[in-house]
Amino acid sequence: MVEAPLEMQKSMKIPGDHISQCKGAGLPTEGNAAGNTDFLDLRGENRSPGRLPSGFTARGIMALVFSCISGILGLVVIAWYGMAEIKS
């Protein structure tokens, strides 16, 4: 968090090429996150995506099953390799 943004603005300046790139892309260079000069007006701000569906999907269940099978097979191979006879 910035504790004193007005003090920071006194000593820091945004380079002109940064502002020209924003204007060229059609992005606002003043205002809040939504580009509004009224800082309490958030109309037009970016919204987060909707909620994920609750529970597991079929693809998620299959991924979990194959991950478990892969892990168990890996442990079996390590145990089998560890118990093998050492040949000189």
Phi and psi restraints in degrees (range 20) as a CNS / XPLOR table:
assign (resid 1 and name C) (resid 2 and name N)
       (resid 2 and name CA) (resid 2 and name C) 1.0 -94.3 20.0 2
assign (resid 2 and name N) (resid 2 and name CA)
       (resid 2 and name C) (resid 3 and name N) 1.0 120.6 20.0 2
assign (resid 2 and name C) (resid 3 and name N)
       (resid 3 and name CA) (resid 3 and name C) 1.0 -80.6 20.0 2
assign (resid 3 and name N) (resid 3 and name CA)
       (resid 3 and name C) (resid 4 and name N) 1.0 -29.9 20.0 2
assign (resid 3 and name C) (resid 4 and name N)
       (resid 4 and name CA) (resid 4 and name C) 1.0 -135.1 20.0 2
assign (resid 4 and name N) (resid 4 and name CA)
       (resid 4 and name C) (resid 5 and name N) 1.0 76.3 20.0 2
assign (resid 4 and name C) (resid 5 and name N)
       (resid 5 and name CA) (resid 5 and name C) 1.0 -64.6 20.0 2
assign (resid 5 and name N) (resid 5 and name CA)
       (resid 5 and name C) (resid 6 and name N) 1.0 -31.4 20.0 2
assign (resid 5 and name C) (resid 6 and name N)
       (resid 6 and name CA) (resid 6 and name C) 1.0 -69.0 20.0 2
assign (resid 6 and name N) (resid 6 and name CA)
       (resid 6 and name C) (resid 7 and name N) 1.0 -36.7 20.0 2
assign (resid 6 and name C) (resid 7 and name N)
       (resid 7 and name CA) (resid 7 and name C) 1.0 -66.9 20.0 2
assign (resid 7 and name N) (resid 7 and name CA)
       (resid 7 and name C) (resid 8 and name N) 1.0 -37.2 20.0 2
assign (resid 7 and name C) (resid 8 and name N)
       (resid 8 and name CA) (resid 8 and name C) 1.0 -65.7 20.0 2
assign (resid 8 and name N) (resid 8 and name CA)
       (resid 8 and name C) (resid 9 and name N) 1.0 -38.6 20.0 2
assign (resid 8 and name C) (resid 9 and name N)
       (resid 9 and name CA) (resid 9 and name C) 1.0 -67.1 20.0 2
assign (resid 9 and name N) (resid 9 and name CA)
       (resid 9 and name C) (resid 10 and name N) 1.0 -25.2 20.0 2
assign (resid 9 and name C) (resid 10 and name N)
       (resid 10 and name CA) (resid 10 and name C) 1.0 -68.6 20.0 2
assign (resid 10 and name N) (resid 10 and name CA)
       (resid 10 and name C) (resid 11 and name N) 1.0 -35.6 20.0 2
assign (resid 10 and name C) (resid 11 and name N)
       (resid 11 and name CA) (resid 11 and name C) 1.0 -100.3 20.0 2
assign (resid 11 and name N) (resid 11 and name CA)
       (resid 11 and name C) (resid 12 and name N) 1.0 -16.9 20.0 2
assign (resid 11 and name C) (resid 12 and name N)
       (resid 12 and name CA) (resid 12 and name C) 1.0 -110.4 20.0 2
assign (resid 12 and name N) (resid 12 and name CA)
       (resid 12 and name C) (resid 13 and name N) 1.0 138.4 20.0 2
assign (resid 12 and name C) (resid 13 and name N)
       (resid 13 and name CA) (resid 13 and name C) 1.0 -125.9 20.0 2
assign (resid 13 and name N) (resid 13 and name CA)
       (resid 13 and name C) (resid 14 and name N) 1.0 138.1 20.0 2
assign (resid 13 and name C) (resid 14 and name N)
       (resid 14 and name CA) (resid 14 and name C) 1.0 -80.7 20.0 2
assign (resid 14 and name N) (resid 14 and name CA)
       (resid 14 and name C) (resid 15 and name N) 1.0 128.8 20.0 2
assign (resid 14 and name C) (resid 15 and name N)
       (resid 15 and name CA) (resid 15 and name C) 1.0 -59.9 20.0 2
assign (resid 15 and name N) (resid 15 and name CA)
       (resid 15 and name C) (resid 16 and name N) 1.0 146.2 20.0 2
assign (resid 15 and name C) (resid 16 and name N)
       (resid 16 and name CA) (resid 16 and name C) 1.0 -62.0 20.0 2
assign (resid 16 and name N) (resid 16 and name CA)
       (resid 16 and name C) (resid 17 and name N) 1.0 -33.5 20.0 2
assign (resid 16 and name C) (resid 17 and name N)
       (resid 17 and name CA) (resid 17 and name C) 1.0 -67.7 20.0 2
assign (resid 17 and name N) (resid 17 and name CA)
       (resid 17 and name C) (resid 18 and name N) 1.0 -28.8 20.0 2
assign (resid 17 and name C) (resid 18 and name N)
       (resid 18 and name CA) (resid 18 and name C) 1.0 -65.3 20.0 2
assign (resid 18 and name N) (resid 18 and name CA)
       (resid 18 and name C) (resid 19 and name N) 1.0 -44.5 20.0 2
assign (resid 18 and name C) (resid 19 and name N)
       (resid 19 and name CA) (resid 19 and name C) 1.0 -68.3 20.0 2
assign (resid 19 and name N) (resid 19 and name CA)
       (resid 19 and name C) (resid 20 and name N) 1.0 -37.8 20.0 2
assign (resid 19 and name C) (resid 20 and name N)
       (resid 20 and name CA) (resid 20 and name C) 1.0 -67.4 20.0 2
assign (resid 20 and name N) (resid 20 and name CA)
       (resid 20 and name C) (resid 21 and name N) 1.0 -34.1 20.0 2
assign (resid 20 and name C) (resid 21 and name N)
       (resid 21 and name CA) (resid 21 and name C) 1.0 -66.8 20.0 2
assign (resid 21 and name N) (resid 21 and name CA)
       (resid 21 and name C) (resid 22 and name N) 1.0 -40.4 20.0 2
assign (resid 21 and name C) (resid 22 and name N)
       (resid 22 and name CA) (resid 22 and name C) 1.0 -64.3 20.0 2
assign (resid 22 and name N) (resid 22 and name CA)
       (resid 22 and name C) (resid 23 and name N) 1.0 -44.1 20.0 2
assign (resid 22 and name C) (resid 23 and name N)
       (resid 23 and name CA) (resid 23 and name C) 1.0 -65.4 20.0 2
assign (resid 23 and name N) (resid 23 and name CA)
       (resid 23 and name C) (resid 24 and name N) 1.0 -37.1 20.0 2
assign (resid 23 and name C) (resid 24 and name N)
       (resid 24 and name CA) (resid 24 and name C) 1.0 -64.9 20.0 2
assign (resid 24 and name N) (resid 24 and name CA)
       (resid 24 and name C) (resid 25 and name N) 1.0 -31.3 20.0 2
assign (resid 24 and name C) (resid 25 and name N)
       (resid 25 and name CA) (resid 25 and name C) 1.0 -87.6 20.0 2
assign (resid 25 and name N) (resid 25 and name CA)
       (resid 25 and name C) (resid 26 and name N) 1.0 -2.4 20.0 2
assign (resid 25 and name C) (resid 26 and name N)
       (resid 26 and name CA) (resid 26 and name C) 1.0 79.0 20.0 2
assign (resid 26 and name N) (resid 26 and name CA)
       (resid 26 and name C) (resid 27 and name N) 1.0 21.6 20.0 2
assign (resid 26 and name C) (resid 27 and name N)
       (resid 27 and name CA) (resid 27 and name C) 1.0 -94.6 20.0 2
assign (resid 27 and name N) (resid 27 and name CA)
       (resid 27 and name C) (resid 28 and name N) 1.0 144.7 20.0 2
assign (resid 27 and name C) (resid 28 and name N)
       (resid 28 and name CA) (resid 28 and name C) 1.0 -70.4 20.0 2
assign (resid 28 and name N) (resid 28 and name CA)
       (resid 28 and name C) (resid 29 and name N) 1.0 144.6 20.0 2
assign (resid 28 and name C) (resid 29 and name N)
       (resid 29 and name CA) (resid 29 and name C) 1.0 -109.7 20.0 2
assign (resid 29 and name N) (resid 29 and name CA)
       (resid 29 and name C) (resid 30 and name N) 1.0 0.8 20.0 2
assign (resid 29 and name C) (resid 30 and name N)
       (resid 30 and name CA) (resid 30 and name C) 1.0 -136.5 20.0 2
assign (resid 30 and name N) (resid 30 and name CA)
       (resid 30 and name C) (resid 31 and name N) 1.0 156.0 20.0 2
assign (resid 30 and name C) (resid 31 and name N)
       (resid 31 and name CA) (resid 31 and name C) 1.0 102.5 20.0 2
assign (resid 31 and name N) (resid 31 and name CA)
       (resid 31 and name C) (resid 32 and name N) 1.0 -165.7 20.0 2
assign (resid 31 and name C) (resid 32 and name N)
       (resid 32 and name CA) (resid 32 and name C) 1.0 -88.3 20.0 2
assign (resid 32 and name N) (resid 32 and name CA)
       (resid 32 and name C) (resid 33 and name N) 1.0 -164.1 20.0 2
assign (resid 32 and name C) (resid 33 and name N)
       (resid 33 and name CA) (resid 33 and name C) 1.0 -62.6 20.0 2
assign (resid 33 and name N) (resid 33 and name CA)
       (resid 33 and name C) (resid 34 and name N) 1.0 -25.2 20.0 2
assign (resid 33 and name C) (resid 34 and name N)
       (resid 34 and name CA) (resid 34 and name C) 1.0 -91.6 20.0 2
assign (resid 34 and name N) (resid 34 and name CA)
       (resid 34 and name C) (resid 35 and name N) 1.0 -3.8 20.0 2
assign (resid 34 and name C) (resid 35 and name N)
       (resid 35 and name CA) (resid 35 and name C) 1.0 84.9 20.0 2
assign (resid 35 and name N) (resid 35 and name CA)
       (resid 35 and name C) (resid 36 and name N) 1.0 13.5 20.0 2
assign (resid 35 and name C) (resid 36 and name N)
       (resid 36 and name CA) (resid 36 and name C) 1.0 -95.5 20.0 2
assign (resid 36 and name N) (resid 36 and name CA)
       (resid 36 and name C) (resid 37 and name N) 1.0 139.8 20.0 2
assign (resid 36 and name C) (resid 37 and name N)
       (resid 37 and name CA) (resid 37 and name C) 1.0 -77.3 20.0 2
assign (resid 37 and name N) (resid 37 and name CA)
       (resid 37 and name C) (resid 38 and name N) 1.0 -20.8 20.0 2
assign (resid 37 and name C) (resid 38 and name N)
       (resid 38 and name CA) (resid 38 and name C) 1.0 -82.7 20.0 2
assign (resid 38 and name N) (resid 38 and name CA)
       (resid 38 and name C) (resid 39 and name N) 1.0 110.8 20.0 2
assign (resid 38 and name C) (resid 39 and name N)
       (resid 39 and name CA) (resid 39 and name C) 1.0 -67.2 20.0 2
assign (resid 39 and name N) (resid 39 and name CA)
       (resid 39 and name C) (resid 40 and name N) 1.0 -16.2 20.0 2
assign (resid 39 and name C) (resid 40 and name N)
       (resid 40 and name CA) (resid 40 and name C) 1.0 -92.3 20.0 2
assign (resid 40 and name N) (resid 40 and name CA)
       (resid 40 and name C) (resid 41 and name N) 1.0 -6.8 20.0 2
assign (resid 40 and name C) (resid 41 and name N)
       (resid 41 and name CA) (resid 41 and name C) 1.0 -92.1 20.0 2
assign (resid 41 and name N) (resid 41 and name CA)
       (resid 41 and name C) (resid 42 and name N) 1.0 108.5 20.0 2
assign (resid 41 and name C) (resid 42 and name N)
       (resid 42 and name CA) (resid 42 and name C) 1.0 -106.3 20.0 2
assign (resid 42 and name N) (resid 42 and name CA)
       (resid 42 and name C) (resid 43 and name N) 1.0 19.5 20.0 2
assign (resid 42 and name C) (resid 43 and name N)
       (resid 43 and name CA) (resid 43 and name C) 1.0 -65.7 20.0 2
assign (resid 43 and name N) (resid 43 and name CA)
       (resid 43 and name C) (resid 44 and name N) 1.0 132.9 20.0 2
assign (resid 43 and name C) (resid 44 and name N)
       (resid 44 and name CA) (resid 44 and name C) 1.0 93.7 20.0 2
assign (resid 44 and name N) (resid 44 and name CA)
       (resid 44 and name C) (resid 45 and name N) 1.0 2.4 20.0 2
assign (resid 44 and name C) (resid 45 and name N)
       (resid 45 and name CA) (resid 45 and name C) 1.0 -72.7 20.0 2
assign (resid 45 and name N) (resid 45 and name CA)
       (resid 45 and name C) (resid 46 and name N) 1.0 160.7 20.0 2
assign (resid 45 and name C) (resid 46 and name N)
       (resid 46 and name CA) (resid 46 and name C) 1.0 -69.7 20.0 2
assign (resid 46 and name N) (resid 46 and name CA)
       (resid 46 and name C) (resid 47 and name N) 1.0 139.2 20.0 2
assign (resid 46 and name C) (resid 47 and name N)
       (resid 47 and name CA) (resid 47 and name C) 1.0 -109.5 20.0 2
assign (resid 47 and name N) (resid 47 and name CA)
       (resid 47 and name C) (resid 48 and name N) 1.0 149.7 20.0 2
assign (resid 47 and name C) (resid 48 and name N)
       (resid 48 and name CA) (resid 48 and name C) 1.0 -75.0 20.0 2
assign (resid 48 and name N) (resid 48 and name CA)
       (resid 48 and name C) (resid 49 and name N) 1.0 156.3 20.0 2
assign (resid 48 and name C) (resid 49 and name N)
       (resid 49 and name CA) (resid 49 and name C) 1.0 -66.5 20.0 2
assign (resid 49 and name N) (resid 49 and name CA)
       (resid 49 and name C) (resid 50 and name N) 1.0 164.4 20.0 2
assign (resid 49 and name C) (resid 50 and name N)
       (resid 50 and name CA) (resid 50 and name C) 1.0 -65.5 20.0 2
assign (resid 50 and name N) (resid 50 and name CA)
       (resid 50 and name C) (resid 51 and name N) 1.0 170.5 20.0 2
assign (resid 50 and name C) (resid 51 and name N)
       (resid 51 and name CA) (resid 51 and name C) 1.0 -68.6 20.0 2
assign (resid 51 and name N) (resid 51 and name CA)
       (resid 51 and name C) (resid 52 and name N) 1.0 148.4 20.0 2
assign (resid 51 and name C) (resid 52 and name N)
       (resid 52 and name CA) (resid 52 and name C) 1.0 -74.8 20.0 2
assign (resid 52 and name N) (resid 52 and name CA)
       (resid 52 and name C) (resid 53 and name N) 1.0 151.2 20.0 2
assign (resid 52 and name C) (resid 53 and name N)
       (resid 53 and name CA) (resid 53 and name C) 1.0 -66.1 20.0 2
assign (resid 53 and name N) (resid 53 and name CA)
       (resid 53 and name C) (resid 54 and name N) 1.0 143.3 20.0 2
assign (resid 53 and name C) (resid 54 and name N)
       (resid 54 and name CA) (resid 54 and name C) 1.0 -76.6 20.0 2
assign (resid 54 and name N) (resid 54 and name CA)
       (resid 54 and name C) (resid 55 and name N) 1.0 153.0 20.0 2
assign (resid 54 and name C) (resid 55 and name N)
       (resid 55 and name CA) (resid 55 and name C) 1.0 85.2 20.0 2
assign (resid 55 and name N) (resid 55 and name CA)
       (resid 55 and name C) (resid 56 and name N) 1.0 -178.3 20.0 2
assign (resid 55 and name C) (resid 56 and name N)
       (resid 56 and name CA) (resid 56 and name C) 1.0 -95.3 20.0 2
assign (resid 56 and name N) (resid 56 and name CA)
       (resid 56 and name C) (resid 57 and name N) 1.0 145.9 20.0 2
assign (resid 56 and name C) (resid 57 and name N)
       (resid 57 and name CA) (resid 57 and name C) 1.0 -94.0 20.0 2
assign (resid 57 and name N) (resid 57 and name CA)
       (resid 57 and name C) (resid 58 and name N) 1.0 168.9 20.0 2
assign (resid 57 and name C) (resid 58 and name N)
       (resid 58 and name CA) (resid 58 and name C) 1.0 -61.9 20.0 2
assign (resid 58 and name N) (resid 58 and name CA)
       (resid 58 and name C) (resid 59 and name N) 1.0 -39.9 20.0 2
assign (resid 58 and name C) (resid 59 and name N)
       (resid 59 and name CA) (resid 59 and name C) 1.0 -65.4 20.0 2
assign (resid 59 and name N) (resid 59 and name CA)
       (resid 59 and name C) (resid 60 and name N) 1.0 -37.4 20.0 2
assign (resid 59 and name C) (resid 60 and name N)
       (resid 60 and name CA) (resid 60 and name C) 1.0 -66.9 20.0 2
assign (resid 60 and name N) (resid 60 and name CA)
       (resid 60 and name C) (resid 61 and name N) 1.0 -40.0 20.0 2
assign (resid 60 and name C) (resid 61 and name N)
       (resid 61 and name CA) (resid 61 and name C) 1.0 -65.2 20.0 2
assign (resid 61 and name N) (resid 61 and name CA)
       (resid 61 and name C) (resid 62 and name N) 1.0 -43.0 20.0 2
assign (resid 61 and name C) (resid 62 and name N)
       (resid 62 and name CA) (resid 62 and name C) 1.0 -64.7 20.0 2
assign (resid 62 and name N) (resid 62 and name CA)
       (resid 62 and name C) (resid 63 and name N) 1.0 -40.6 20.0 2
assign (resid 62 and name C) (resid 63 and name N)
       (resid 63 and name CA) (resid 63 and name C) 1.0 -62.6 20.0 2
assign (resid 63 and name N) (resid 63 and name CA)
       (resid 63 and name C) (resid 64 and name N) 1.0 -40.8 20.0 2
assign (resid 63 and name C) (resid 64 and name N)
       (resid 64 and name CA) (resid 64 and name C) 1.0 -65.5 20.0 2
assign (resid 64 and name N) (resid 64 and name CA)
       (resid 64 and name C) (resid 65 and name N) 1.0 -43.7 20.0 2
assign (resid 64 and name C) (resid 65 and name N)
       (resid 65 and name CA) (resid 65 and name C) 1.0 -63.0 20.0 2
assign (resid 65 and name N) (resid 65 and name CA)
       (resid 65 and name C) (resid 66 and name N) 1.0 -47.5 20.0 2
assign (resid 65 and name C) (resid 66 and name N)
       (resid 66 and name CA) (resid 66 and name C) 1.0 -68.2 20.0 2
assign (resid 66 and name N) (resid 66 and name CA)
       (resid 66 and name C) (resid 67 and name N) 1.0 -31.4 20.0 2
assign (resid 66 and name C) (resid 67 and name N)
       (resid 67 and name CA) (resid 67 and name C) 1.0 -66.8 20.0 2
assign (resid 67 and name N) (resid 67 and name CA)
       (resid 67 and name C) (resid 68 and name N) 1.0 -41.8 20.0 2
assign (resid 67 and name C) (resid 68 and name N)
       (resid 68 and name CA) (resid 68 and name C) 1.0 -65.1 20.0 2
assign (resid 68 and name N) (resid 68 and name CA)
       (resid 68 and name C) (resid 69 and name N) 1.0 -43.8 20.0 2
assign (resid 68 and name C) (resid 69 and name N)
       (resid 69 and name CA) (resid 69 and name C) 1.0 -61.9 20.0 2
assign (resid 69 and name N) (resid 69 and name CA)
       (resid 69 and name C) (resid 70 and name N) 1.0 -42.9 20.0 2
assign (resid 69 and name C) (resid 70 and name N)
       (resid 70 and name CA) (resid 70 and name C) 1.0 -63.0 20.0 2
assign (resid 70 and name N) (resid 70 and name CA)
       (resid 70 and name C) (resid 71 and name N) 1.0 -41.8 20.0 2
assign (resid 70 and name C) (resid 71 and name N)
       (resid 71 and name CA) (resid 71 and name C) 1.0 -64.8 20.0 2
assign (resid 71 and name N) (resid 71 and name CA)
       (resid 71 and name C) (resid 72 and name N) 1.0 -42.8 20.0 2
assign (resid 71 and name C) (resid 72 and name N)
       (resid 72 and name CA) (resid 72 and name C) 1.0 -65.9 20.0 2
assign (resid 72 and name N) (resid 72 and name CA)
       (resid 72 and name C) (resid 73 and name N) 1.0 -43.3 20.0 2
assign (resid 72 and name C) (resid 73 and name N)
       (resid 73 and name CA) (resid 73 and name C) 1.0 -61.7 20.0 2
assign (resid 73 and name N) (resid 73 and name CA)
       (resid 73 and name C) (resid 74 and name N) 1.0 -38.1 20.0 2
assign (resid 73 and name C) (resid 74 and name N)
       (resid 74 and name CA) (resid 74 and name C) 1.0 -63.1 20.0 2
assign (resid 74 and name N) (resid 74 and name CA)
       (resid 74 and name C) (resid 75 and name N) 1.0 -42.4 20.0 2
assign (resid 74 and name C) (resid 75 and name N)
       (resid 75 and name CA) (resid 75 and name C) 1.0 -65.9 20.0 2
assign (resid 75 and name N) (resid 75 and name CA)
       (resid 75 and name C) (resid 76 and name N) 1.0 -38.0 20.0 2
assign (resid 75 and name C) (resid 76 and name N)
       (resid 76 and name CA) (resid 76 and name C) 1.0 -64.0 20.0 2
assign (resid 76 and name N) (resid 76 and name CA)
       (resid 76 and name C) (resid 77 and name N) 1.0 -43.4 20.0 2
assign (resid 76 and name C) (resid 77 and name N)
       (resid 77 and name CA) (resid 77 and name C) 1.0 -64.7 20.0 2
assign (resid 77 and name N) (resid 77 and name CA)
       (resid 77 and name C) (resid 78 and name N) 1.0 -40.7 20.0 2
assign (resid 77 and name C) (resid 78 and name N)
       (resid 78 and name CA) (resid 78 and name C) 1.0 -64.0 20.0 2
assign (resid 78 and name N) (resid 78 and name CA)
       (resid 78 and name C) (resid 79 and name N) 1.0 -42.7 20.0 2
assign (resid 78 and name C) (resid 79 and name N)
       (resid 79 and name CA) (resid 79 and name C) 1.0 -65.3 20.0 2
assign (resid 79 and name N) (resid 79 and name CA)
       (resid 79 and name C) (resid 80 and name N) 1.0 -43.7 20.0 2
assign (resid 79 and name C) (resid 80 and name N)
       (resid 80 and name CA) (resid 80 and name C) 1.0 -61.8 20.0 2
assign (resid 80 and name N) (resid 80 and name CA)
       (resid 80 and name C) (resid 81 and name N) 1.0 -43.3 20.0 2
assign (resid 80 and name C) (resid 81 and name N)
       (resid 81 and name CA) (resid 81 and name C) 1.0 -67.7 20.0 2
assign (resid 81 and name N) (resid 81 and name CA)
       (resid 81 and name C) (resid 82 and name N) 1.0 -38.6 20.0 2
assign (resid 81 and name C) (resid 82 and name N)
       (resid 82 and name CA) (resid 82 and name C) 1.0 -69.1 20.0 2
assign (resid 82 and name N) (resid 82 and name CA)
       (resid 82 and name C) (resid 83 and name N) 1.0 -29.3 20.0 2
assign (resid 82 and name C) (resid 83 and name N)
       (resid 83 and name CA) (resid 83 and name C) 1.0 -91.4 20.0 2
assign (resid 83 and name N) (resid 83 and name CA)
       (resid 83 and name C) (resid 84 and name N) 1.0 -2.3 20.0 2
assign (resid 83 and name C) (resid 84 and name N)
       (resid 84 and name CA) (resid 84 and name C) 1.0 -68.9 20.0 2
assign (resid 84 and name N) (resid 84 and name CA)
       (resid 84 and name C) (resid 85 and name N) 1.0 152.9 20.0 2
assign (resid 84 and name C) (resid 85 and name N)
       (resid 85 and name CA) (resid 85 and name C) 1.0 -70.5 20.0 2
assign (resid 85 and name N) (resid 85 and name CA)
       (resid 85 and name C) (resid 86 and name N) 1.0 145.0 20.0 2
assign (resid 85 and name C) (resid 86 and name N)
       (resid 86 and name CA) (resid 86 and name C) 1.0 -90.8 20.0 2
assign (resid 86 and name N) (resid 86 and name CA)
       (resid 86 and name C) (resid 87 and name N) 1.0 120.7 20.0 2
assign (resid 86 and name C) (resid 87 and name N)
       (resid 87 and name CA) (resid 87 and name C) 1.0 -99.4 20.0 2
assign (resid 87 and name N) (resid 87 and name CA)
       (resid 87 and name C) (resid 88 and name N) 1.0 128.6 20.0 2
